[in-house]
Amino acid sequence: MERLTDQFGRSLHYLRISLTDRCNFRCVYCMPPEGISLLPRAEVLRIDEFERLARIFVSLGINKIRLTGGEPLLRHKIVALVAALSHIDGLNELGLTTNGSLLAPLAQPLKEAGLASVNVSLDSLDPERFSRITLRDEFPVVLEGIGQALKAGLKVKINVVVLDSLTKEEVIAFCRMTREKPVEVRFLEFMPLCGTGWKLEQTKPIALIREWIREEFDLHPLPRNGQVAETYTLNSGLGRIGFIASMTEPFCDSCTRLRLTSTGGFHPCLFSLMETDLRTPMRKGSPDEEIARLIRETAWLKPKGHGEFLEKNKYEELPKIRSLGG
């Protein structure tokens, strides 16, 4: 089949698949304390439907898939799904993003099923601040999950959302972790994709985090090679440091990412308001070729940048956060 490209000449090969809207954490920047109205189960794709769509996407040139949520480890038969996806011919990399609370007992089975990597969301190394952010007392459990993932041989990245309450001392503590463990700690700017809203006062620009780190360590850049994170090694150590500055330093010109929701909605950009329903034609019996046509047509319309999303949602303060970024 014809490979996925967009109208700006970008070759698209990275698909994020949300397996569920359910999550057992209540992170203050993502979900209200009382939770959200959950989708009816009939609207959420079945395991075999995820597998079928993944096969079609891979036939169109997708070679990297990341499973997300909600919390994907809450999904029934997650190990079976990973096993099925990992055997798709042409898929080179299969990863998963998790809050880590359910990871410890699943790390080895997931590795054996074919999972290559896990990104663990860990916004604080201070147990009290961790609890304030997640509204859960699961800090030791998450650390155990990271340890078991490393023991199983999974590649581990730790995602740290840079909130205003993040201190220099904690940033340095995360850096020291990379000197002791073979992990990549990635600092992510708070993006307006979360359920409780985006506010300037809750953000810190990545430029400030870099400055803090450079005051304590030498940063040695690594080739980016189209990756979403700008990565570095420190003076010495087993791991890496990464920065994802989606707001102040957008990398849309080289973006290859697409998004599939748990209900089968296909978005050509993580921020995109455009959605193509793939579930309905699939359940009505459409052949793979018809679904592939819908995917190609939607991917072609991938926007040049995420400015359209921000403008339509009235993020007037975006220029301020970019100016803070230097």
C-alpha positions as CSV (number, residue, x, y, z in Angstrom):
1,M,0.0,0.0,0.0
2,E,1.0,3.7,-0.5
3,R,3.0,5.0,2.5
4,L,1.5,7.7,4.7
5,T,2.6,11.3,3.9
6,D,1.0,14.7,4.5
7,Q,0.6,17.7,2.3
8,F,3.9,19.2,3.7
9,G,6.0,16.2,2.6
10,R,6.4,14.6,6.0
11,S,6.7,10.8,6.1
12,L,4.4,9.6,8.9
13,H,5.5,6.5,10.8
14,Y,4.7,6.9,14.5
15,L,1.2,6.0,15.9
16,R,0.1,6.5,19.5
17,I,-2.9,4.3,20.4
18,S,-5.0,5.1,23.5
19,L,-6.3,1.8,24.9
20,T,-8.7,3.2,27.5
21,D,-9.9,6.4,29.1
22,R,-9.7,4.9,32.5
23,C,-7.0,5.8,35.0
24,N,-6.4,4.9,38.6
25,F,-4.5,8.2,39.3
26,R,-6.1,11.7,39.6
27,C,-3.2,13.9,38.6
28,V,-4.2,17.5,39.3
29,Y,-3.1,18.7,35.9
30,C,-4.9,15.9,34.0
31,M,-8.1,14.8,35.8
32,P,-10.5,16.2,38.4
33,P,-10.5,14.5,41.8
34,E,-13.9,13.0,41.2
35,G,-12.8,11.5,37.9
36,I,-14.5,11.8,34.5
37,S,-17.6,10.3,32.9
38,L,-16.2,7.1,31.5
39,L,-17.0,6.0,27.9
40,P,-19.5,3.2,27.5
41,R,-17.6,0.0,27.0
42,A,-19.4,-0.7,23.7
43,E,-17.8,2.5,22.3
44,V,-14.3,1.4,23.1
45,L,-12.5,-0.8,20.6
46,R,-12.0,-4.5,21.4
47,I,-8.6,-6.1,21.5
48,D,-9.1,-7.6,18.0
49,E,-10.1,-4.3,16.6
50,F,-7.0,-2.6,17.9
51,E,-5.0,-5.3,16.3
52,R,-6.7,-5.0,13.0
53,L,-6.3,-1.2,12.8
54,A,-2.6,-1.5,13.9
55,R,-2.0,-4.0,11.0
56,I,-3.5,-1.6,8.5
57,F,-1.5,1.3,9.9
58,V,1.7,-0.7,9.7
59,S,0.9,-1.7,6.1
60,L,0.9,2.0,5.4
61,G,4.3,2.6,6.8
62,I,3.8,3.0,10.5
63,N,6.9,1.3,12.2
64,K,6.6,2.6,15.7
65,I,3.5,2.2,18.0
66,R,3.1,3.5,21.6
67,L,0.3,2.3,23.7
68,T,-1.2,4.9,26.0
69,G,-4.4,5.7,28.0
70,G,-5.7,6.7,30.4
71,E,-3.7,4.0,32.1
72,P,-3.1,1.2,29.5
73,L,-2.2,-1.4,32.1
74,L,-5.8,-1.3,33.3
75,R,-6.8,-2.7,29.9
76,H,-8.0,-6.3,30.1
77,K,-5.7,-8.7,28.1
78,I,-3.0,-6.1,27.7
79,V,-0.3,-8.8,27.5
80,A,-2.2,-10.6,24.8
81,L,-2.5,-7.4,22.8
82,V,1.2,-6.6,23.1
83,A,2.0,-10.2,21.9
84,A,-0.3,-9.8,18.9
85,L,1.1,-6.3,18.0
86,S,4.7,-7.4,18.4
87,H,4.3,-10.0,15.7
88,I,3.1,-7.6,13.1
89,D,5.5,-7.7,10.2
90,G,7.0,-4.3,9.6
91,L,6.5,-3.0,13.2
92,N,10.0,-2.1,14.5
93,E,9.3,-0.6,17.9
94,L,6.5,-1.2,20.4
95,G,6.4,0.9,23.6
96,L,3.9,1.8,26.3
97,T,3.4,4.8,28.5
98,T,2.2,4.1,32.1
99,N,1.9,5.7,35.5
100,G,3.8,2.7,36.8
101,S,1.5,1.7,39.6
102,L,0.6,-1.7,37.9
103,L,4.0,-2.2,36.2
104,A,5.9,-4.4,38.7
105,P,4.0,-7.7,38.2
106,L,3.5,-7.1,34.4
107,A,7.0,-6.0,33.4
108,Q,8.4,-9.5,32.7
109,P,5.3,-10.8,31.0
110,L,5.2,-7.6,28.8
111,K,8.8,-8.0,27.9
112,E,8.3,-11.7,27.0
113,A,5.3,-10.7,24.9
114,G,7.4,-8.4,22.8
115,L,7.3,-4.9,24.4
116,A,10.5,-3.0,23.9
117,S,10.1,0.0,26.2
118,V,8.1,1.8,28.8
119,N,7.7,5.5,29.5
120,V,6.8,5.9,33.2
121,S,5.1,9.2,34.3
122,L,6.9,10.3,37.4
123,D,6.5,14.0,38.1
124,S,8.3,14.0,41.5
125,L,10.9,12.2,43.5
126,D,9.5,13.6,46.7
127,P,6.8,11.2,48.0
128,E,4.7,14.1,49.5
129,R,4.8,16.1,46.3
130,F,4.1,13.0,44.3
131,S,1.0,12.4,46.4
132,R,-0.2,16.0,46.0
133,I,0.1,15.8,42.2
134,T,-1.4,12.3,41.7
135,L,-3.8,12.3,44.7
136,R,-2.5,8.8,45.3
137,D,0.0,7.3,47.8
138,E,1.7,5.0,45.3
139,F,5.3,6.4,45.1
140,P,7.0,3.2,46.4
141,V,4.9,1.1,44.0
142,V,5.9,3.2,41.0
143,L,9.6,3.0,42.0
144,E,9.3,-0.8,42.3
145,G,7.7,-0.9,38.8
146,I,10.6,1.0,37.4
147,G,13.0,-1.4,39.0
148,Q,11.2,-4.5,37.7
149,A,11.1,-3.0,34.2
150,L,14.8,-2.5,34.2
151,K,15.3,-6.0,35.6
152,A,13.1,-7.4,32.8
153,G,15.3,-5.7,30.2
154,L,12.8,-3.1,29.1
155,K,14.1,0.3,27.9
156,V,12.9,2.8,30.5
157,K,12.2,6.5,30.1
158,I,10.8,8.6,32.9
159,N,8.5,11.5,31.9
160,V,8.5,14.5,34.2
161,V,5.8,17.1,33.5
162,V,7.4,20.5,34.3
163,L,4.9,22.2,36.6
164,D,5.6,25.5,38.4
165,S,6.1,23.6,41.7
166,L,9.1,21.7,40.3
167,T,12.2,22.9,42.1
168,K,15.9,23.1,41.0
169,E,16.7,20.6,43.8
170,E,14.3,18.1,42.4
171,V,15.6,18.6,38.8
172,I,19.1,17.8,40.0
173,A,17.9,14.8,41.9
174,F,16.3,13.4,38.6
175,C,19.7,14.1,36.9
176,R,21.5,12.1,39.6
177,M,19.1,9.2,38.9
178,T,20.5,9.0,35.4
179,R,24.0,8.6,36.8
180,E,22.9,5.6,38.8
181,K,20.4,3.9,36.6
182,P,20.2,3.2,32.8
183,V,17.1,5.4,32.4
184,E,16.3,8.5,30.3
185,V,14.7,11.2,32.3
186,R,12.6,13.5,30.0
187,F,11.4,16.9,31.1
188,L,8.1,17.7,29.3
189,E,6.5,21.1,29.1
190,F,2.9,21.1,30.4
191,M,0.7,21.0,27.3
192,P,-2.9,22.0,26.8
193,L,-4.1,18.4,26.2
194,C,-5.1,17.5,29.7
195,G,-8.6,17.5,31.2
196,T,-8.3,20.1,33.9
197,G,-7.0,22.8,31.6
198,W,-3.8,24.7,30.9
199,K,-2.7,27.8,32.8
200,L,0.4,29.9,32.4
201,E,1.0,30.1,36.1
202,Q,1.3,26.2,36.2
203,T,4.1,26.1,33.7
204,K,7.9,26.5,33.6
205,P,9.7,26.7,30.2
206,I,12.2,24.0,29.4
207,A,14.9,26.6,28.8
208,L,14.9,27.2,32.6
209,I,15.3,23.5,33.4
210,R,18.2,23.3,30.9
211,E,19.8,26.3,32.6
212,W,19.5,24.7,36.1
213,I,21.1,21.4,34.8
214,R,24.0,23.2,33.1
215,E,24.8,24.9,36.3
216,E,25.6,21.5,37.8
217,F,26.5,19.2,34.9
218,D,28.1,19.2,31.5
219,L,25.4,18.3,28.9
220,H,26.7,16.4,25.8
221,P,24.1,16.4,23.0
222,L,23.2,13.3,21.2
223,P,21.9,13.1,17.5
224,R,18.2,13.8,17.5
225,N,17.4,11.7,14.4
226,G,13.8,12.8,14.2
227,Q,13.1,11.9,17.9
228,V,10.6,14.1,19.8
229,A,13.1,14.6,22.6
230,E,16.3,16.6,22.5
231,T,18.6,14.3,24.5
232,Y,22.0,14.6,26.3
233,T,24.3,12.6,28.4
234,L,25.8,14.1,31.5
235,N,29.4,14.1,32.6
236,S,29.2,10.4,33.5
237,G,26.5,7.9,34.2
238,L,24.4,5.2,32.8
239,G,21.4,7.2,31.5
240,R,20.4,10.3,29.6
241,I,18.5,13.5,30.0
242,G,15.8,14.6,27.5
243,F,13.8,17.7,26.9
244,I,10.4,18.0,25.1
245,A,9.5,21.6,24.7
246,S,6.3,21.3,22.7
247,M,5.1,24.8,23.7
248,T,8.1,27.0,23.7
249,E,10.2,25.2,21.1
250,P,7.7,23.3,18.8
251,F,9.2,20.7,16.4
252,C,6.2,20.4,14.1
253,D,8.2,20.6,10.9
254,S,9.7,17.2,11.7
255,C,6.7,15.6,13.5
256,T,5.8,12.1,12.4
257,R,3.2,11.4,15.0
258,L,-0.4,10.3,14.6
259,R,-3.0,9.4,17.2
260,L,-5.8,6.8,17.5
261,T,-8.3,7.1,20.4
262,S,-9.7,4.3,22.4
263,T,-13.0,4.7,20.4
264,G,-11.4,4.5,17.0
265,G,-11.1,8.2,16.3
266,F,-8.1,9.0,14.1
267,H,-6.3,12.3,14.6
268,P,-3.5,13.4,12.2
269,C,-1.8,15.4,15.1
270,L,-1.7,15.0,18.8
271,F,-3.3,18.5,19.1
272,S,-5.6,18.2,16.1
273,L,-9.3,18.9,16.4
274,M,-9.8,16.8,13.2
275,E,-11.1,13.3,13.8
276,T,-12.0,10.5,11.4
277,D,-14.2,7.7,12.8
278,L,-12.6,4.3,11.9
279,R,-14.7,2.3,14.3
280,T,-18.0,2.7,12.5
281,P,-16.8,1.5,9.0
282,M,-14.8,-1.3,10.6
283,R,-17.9,-2.6,12.5
284,K,-20.0,-2.2,9.4
285,G,-17.7,-4.6,7.6
286,S,-15.6,-2.3,5.5
287,P,-12.6,-4.0,4.0
288,D,-9.1,-3.0,5.0
289,E,-8.6,-1.1,1.7
290,E,-11.5,1.3,2.6
291,I,-10.2,1.9,6.1
292,A,-6.7,2.5,4.7
293,R,-8.2,5.1,2.3
294,L,-9.7,6.9,5.2
295,I,-6.4,6.8,7.1
296,R,-4.4,8.1,4.0
297,E,-6.9,11.0,3.4
298,T,-6.9,12.1,7.1
299,A,-3.1,11.8,7.4
300,W,-2.7,14.0,4.3
301,L,-4.5,16.8,6.2
302,K,-2.0,16.8,9.1
303,P,-1.7,20.5,10.0
304,K,1.7,22.2,9.6
305,G,1.8,23.0,13.3
306,H,-0.4,23.0,16.4
307,G,-1.1,26.7,16.2
308,E,-4.6,26.0,14.9
309,F,-5.5,24.0,18.0
310,L,-4.2,26.7,20.3
311,E,-5.9,29.6,18.4
312,K,-9.3,27.8,18.4
313,N,-9.0,27.0,22.1
314,K,-8.0,30.6,22.9
315,Y,-4.6,30.0,24.4
316,E,-3.8,33.7,24.3
317,E,-1.0,33.3,26.9
318,L,1.0,31.1,24.6
319,P,3.3,34.0,23.5
320,K,4.1,34.6,27.2
321,I,5.3,31.1,27.9
322,R,7.4,31.2,24.6
323,S,9.0,34.5,25.7
324,L,9.8,32.9,29.1
325,G,11.6,30.1,27.2
326,G,14.0,32.7,25.8
